[in-house]
Amino acid sequence: LPVAVFVWDIENNNDYALDVSIMFTMVNGSGHKDDKSGGHWNEPFHLEKDGESVSGVLLHHQTPINPYT
């Protein structure tokens, strides 16, 4: 079976606790022979509200049947 192991190290350089979420996805990974022309794209973001903030990357997948972010 093809397998992989991903190890994520998160370092908090602040003096307060943070909540962290990690997502993994493949670029243009629809499984078709033309995956490289899939047209997916990424967009960084940063939001602040009520003294809380979050930063991340939106992964836009433009699959013809079910596009999602």
DRENLO-370900 format. One record per residue (C-alpha): y, x, z; residue in one letter; residue number from 0. Coordinates in steps of 0.1 Angstrom, whole numbers, plus 5000, padded with zeros to 4 digits. Example, Ala and Ser with C-alpha at 12.3 -4.5 7.8 and 13.67 -1.06 7.14 Angstrom:
REM DRENLO-370900
R   py   px   pz aa   i
R 4955 5123 5078  A   0
R 4989 5137 5071  S   1
//
This chain:
REM DRENLO-370900
R   py   px   pz aa   i
R 5000 5000 5000  L   0
R 5035 5012 4994  P   1
R 5053 5016 5027  V   2
R 5085 5030 5042  A   3
R 5099 5038 5076  V   4
R 5136 5035 5082  F   5
R 5151 5050 5113  V   6
R 5186 5039 5123  W   7
R 5207 5058 5149  D   8
R 5238 5041 5162  I   9
R 5263 5060 5182  E  10
R 5290 5042 5203  N  11
R 5320 5065 5209  N  12
R 5338 5038 5229  N  13
R 5338 5033 5266  D  14
R 5327 4996 5262  Y  15
R 5295 4980 5249  A  16
R 5292 4970 5212  L  17
R 5268 4946 5195  D  18
R 5253 4960 5163  V  19
R 5234 4943 5135  S  20
R 5217 4962 5106  I  21
R 5207 4947 5073  M  22
R 5188 4964 5045  F  23
R 5186 4953 5009  T  24
R 5178 4968 4975  M  25
R 5204 4973 4948  V  26
R 5197 4951 4918  N  27
R 5162 4945 4931  G  28
R 5151 4913 4913  S  29
R 5119 4930 4902  G  30
R 5126 4927 4865  H  31
R 5126 4956 4840  K  32
R 5164 4952 4836  D  33
R 5172 4956 4873  D  34
R 5198 4983 4866  K  35
R 5219 4957 4848  S  36
R 5217 4932 4876  G  37
R 5255 4931 4883  G  38
R 5252 4932 4921  H  39
R 5282 4946 4940  W  40
R 5293 4955 4975  N  41
R 5325 4948 4993  E  42
R 5337 4963 5027  P  43
R 5353 4939 5052  F  44
R 5370 4940 5086  H  45
R 5377 4908 5107  L  46
R 5396 4904 5139  E  47
R 5399 4872 5160  K  48
R 5406 4866 5197  D  49
R 5405 4902 5206  G  50
R 5371 4908 5189  E  51
R 5365 4927 5157  S  52
R 5337 4933 5133  V  53
R 5334 4955 5102  S  54
R 5307 4957 5076  G  55
R 5297 4954 5040  V  56
R 5291 4922 5020  L  57
R 5262 4927 4996  L  58
R 5267 4903 4967  H  59
R 5236 4896 4947  H  60
R 5241 4878 4914  Q  61
R 5206 4866 4907  T  62
R 5206 4838 4881  P  63
R 5185 4814 4901  I  64
R 5200 4818 4936  N  65
R 5231 4841 4939  P  66
R 5238 4851 4975  Y  67
R 5259 4873 4998  T  68
//
